[in-house]
Amino acid sequence: MTGDDLTVLHLDQFLPHPPATVWRALTEPELIARWLMPGDFRLEVGHRYTMRGVAMPATGFSGIVQAEVLAFTPERMLRLGWRDADPGGGAGVDWTVTWTLEPEGTGTRLFLAHEGFDPDDPLQRRAHTIMGGGWRSRVVPALADVLDRLTFPDDQRSLPDDLDADLAAGRPGHTKG
């Protein structure tokens, strides 16, 4: 997921869903809340909104993200600015999160670039490590589950036990939906 560059996290994930379905999950507020964090997202360049998660003092994260839609190309790319709502909280977070979608067969290759980590800041180094694992092991599986439920709404499968527990506990990146 990451290379030697401590300023960015990269993810490359195939999803067996068409780009239009993946785009919905990335841009519809009620779906975003199910796999990332609840917030008042609107697909409009310059729109500022707030997402709420769980504070992580060990990384300097207050639990509240002030976000802004920086750019988008429908069903291809979504770029967001993320800042911690408490800039004095220690981490000085000022990140850019870019989702890029590429059609691949009957599915979508989804790329994430999470940029702006300061490798000289111990809290941001820790955030880089924690978020690197979180995107891969928690957030993307939750996104995949939302996509599966959109594609197969009558599917009665449950989330993995540990993900259900995370959702119920309101851990970062997840809300019960």
C-alpha positions in Angstrom: 0.0 0.0 0.0 2.8 2.4 0.8 6.3 2.8 -0.5 9.2 4.7 1.1 7.4 8.1 0.7 6.2 8.9 4.2 4.2 11.9 2.9 1.6 9.8 1.1 -0.4 6.6 1.3 -1.4 4.8 -1.8 -4.0 2.1 -2.3 -4.9 0.1 -5.5 -8.0 -2.0 -5.1 -10.1 -3.9 -7.7 -13.8 -3.8 -6.9 -16.2 -6.1 -8.9 -18.7 -3.2 -9.4 -19.0 -0.8 -12.3 -17.6 2.8 -11.9 -21.2 4.2 -11.6 -21.9 2.1 -8.5 -18.5 2.9 -6.9 -19.0 6.6 -7.7 -22.4 6.5 -5.8 -20.7 5.1 -2.7 -18.0 7.8 -2.9 -20.5 10.7 -3.4 -23.8 10.0 -1.8 -23.8 11.2 1.9 -25.9 8.3 3.2 -23.6 5.8 1.6 -20.4 7.6 2.7 -21.7 7.5 6.3 -21.9 3.7 6.0 -18.3 3.1 5.0 -16.3 6.2 6.1 -17.8 8.8 8.4 -21.1 10.7 8.5 -21.1 14.2 7.2 -22.9 16.8 5.1 -21.1 16.0 1.8 -22.3 17.6 -1.4 -20.7 17.0 -4.8 -19.8 20.6 -5.6 -16.3 22.1 -5.9 -15.7 24.4 -3.0 -18.3 22.8 -0.8 -17.0 22.6 2.8 -18.4 20.0 5.1 -17.7 18.2 8.4 -17.3 14.5 9.0 -17.4 13.0 12.5 -15.4 10.1 13.7 -13.8 9.0 17.0 -11.0 11.1 18.5 -7.5 9.4 18.4 -5.4 11.4 20.9 -2.3 9.3 20.2 -2.3 10.7 16.6 -3.5 14.2 17.5 -6.8 13.6 15.7 -9.8 15.4 17.3 -12.4 13.1 15.7 -13.8 15.9 13.5 -12.6 16.5 9.9 -13.3 19.7 8.1 -13.4 18.7 4.5 -13.7 20.4 1.2 -14.5 19.2 -2.3 -11.4 20.3 -4.3 -12.1 18.8 -7.7 -14.0 16.0 -9.4 -14.7 14.3 -12.7 -17.9 12.2 -12.6 -17.2 8.5 -12.2 -13.4 9.1 -12.6 -11.9 11.2 -9.8 -12.8 12.9 -6.5 -10.3 15.1 -4.7 -11.0 16.2 -1.1 -9.1 18.4 1.3 -9.1 17.2 4.9 -8.2 19.2 8.0 -8.6 18.4 11.6 -11.2 20.7 13.2 -8.8 21.3 16.1 -5.7 22.6 14.4 -4.1 23.1 17.8 -4.6 19.4 18.6 -1.0 18.5 17.8 -1.0 17.0 14.3 -1.6 20.0 12.1 -3.4 17.8 9.6 -3.8 19.3 6.1 -4.3 16.3 3.8 -5.5 15.7 0.3 -7.4 12.5 -0.4 -7.9 11.6 -4.1 -10.0 8.7 -5.3 -9.4 7.7 -8.9 -11.7 5.2 -10.7 -10.7 3.2 -13.8 -13.0 0.8 -15.5 -11.5 -2.7 -15.6 -13.5 -5.5 -17.2 -16.9 -5.5 -15.5 -15.5 -3.8 -12.4 -13.5 -0.8 -11.2 -9.9 -0.3 -10.3 -10.0 2.1 -7.4 -6.9 4.1 -6.5 -6.4 6.2 -3.4 -3.7 8.8 -2.8 -3.8 10.2 0.7 -1.2 13.0 0.7 0.2 15.6 3.0 1.7 13.7 5.9 4.6 15.4 7.6 7.3 12.8 8.2 9.1 15.1 10.6 6.1 15.2 12.9 5.9 12.2 15.2 2.1 12.4 15.5 1.8 12.5 11.7 4.2 9.5 11.3 2.0 7.6 13.7 -1.2 8.7 11.8 0.5 7.6 8.5 1.1 4.1 10.0 -2.4 3.8 11.6 -4.3 5.1 8.6 -2.3 3.0 6.2 -3.6 -0.1 8.0 -7.0 1.4 8.5 -7.7 2.2 4.8 -6.7 -1.3 3.8 -8.1 -3.4 6.7 -11.2 -1.4 7.7 -12.4 1.3 5.3 -12.0 -0.5 2.0 -13.7 -3.7 3.3 -16.6 -1.5 4.6 -16.8 0.3 1.2 -16.8 -3.1 -0.6 -19.7 -4.2 1.7 -21.7 -1.1 0.9 -21.1 -1.8 -2.8 -22.2 -5.4 -2.5 -25.4 -4.3 -0.7 -26.1 -1.8 -3.5 -25.6 -4.5 -6.1 -27.3 -7.3 -4.2 -29.8 -5.6 -1.9 -31.4 -8.9 -0.8 -28.1 -10.4 0.2 -28.4 -11.3 3.9 -24.7 -11.7 4.5 -23.4 -10.0 7.6 -20.3 -8.0 8.0 -17.2 -9.8 9.4 -17.5 -10.0 13.2 -14.7 -7.6 13.9 -16.1 -5.0 11.5 -19.6 -5.3 13.1 -18.0 -4.7 16.5 -16.1 -1.7 15.1 -19.2 -0.3 13.6 -21.2 -0.8 16.8 -18.5 0.9 18.8 -18.4 3.9 16.4 -14.7 3.4 15.7 -13.0 5.8 13.2 -14.0 5.3 9.7 -17.2 3.5 10.4 -20.8 4.1 11.4 -23.6 1.6 11.8 -25.9 2.2 8.9 
